[in-house]
Amino acid sequence: MSGWGYLALALIFEVVGAVSLKASGGFTRFWPTVGVVVGYGLTFYLVALSLRDLPLSLAYAVWAGGGTALVALAGWLLYREALTGMAALGLALVVIGIFLIKGFGGGEG
């Protein structure tokens, strides 16, 4: 699998970990707590694998920024958390920033 494939899977498991974190009730519910440990454990493992092929600055920008955007979307969809126009603009700017890093400053990858 390519570095991009590992990074895409890492983003999915980051969302699983974050959604499980909310559902865990402060680690008082067993299965959501398992979801946190598995989700974040796989996330870090997969990001580490992606770094075999991708530059650190690019991988981290995609992981952190993409994860932020996806977790905000998951919070809005699953937990009815507010997503105001300004918050949506902020998330759009994060995604634009990722593309700028990839296009102009992300090095080889």
Helices and strands as residue ranges (DSSP letters): H 3-23, H 30-50, H 56-79, H 85-100, I 101-105
